[in-house]
Amino acid sequence: SVPFLVRLFPIVLTKFVFLNFLAFPFFTDLRRPELLVNNTVSLYLVTEPGVTVGVWHTVPGSRGAEAQGKDQRWYEEALADAHPVIIYLHGNGGTR
């Protein structure tokens, strides 16, 4: 019956191969990265009309003392300074 269900509903196969409906770690609010990772803030970028991408901005440990107690605006301005930016693309889980 499994091959029949896969043939009838191909989206089911995609869900079970990639398991992108699971968010790990469980019961964690990924919109609040400061609870998981030090010196991190959640930002949202509008890439095109109707498409918003959520990103985390984490400053390196060497700037950790400087980042303590700063608001989101400080993190946005830190992206424009001379320090390099590393982009990490995490995968297909739909979470950060």
Sequence and secondary structure as in RCSB ss.txt:
>XXXX:A:sequence
SVPFLVRLFPIVLTKFVFLNFLAFPFFTDLRRPELLVNNTVSLYLVTEPGVTVGVWHTVPGSRGAEAQGKDQRWY
EEALADAHPVIIYLHGNGGTR
>XXXX:A:secstr
 HHHHHHH HHHHHHHHH TT  SSTT  TT GGGTSTTEEEEEEEEETTEEEEEEEE  GGGHHHHTT  HHHH
HHHTTSSS        SSS  
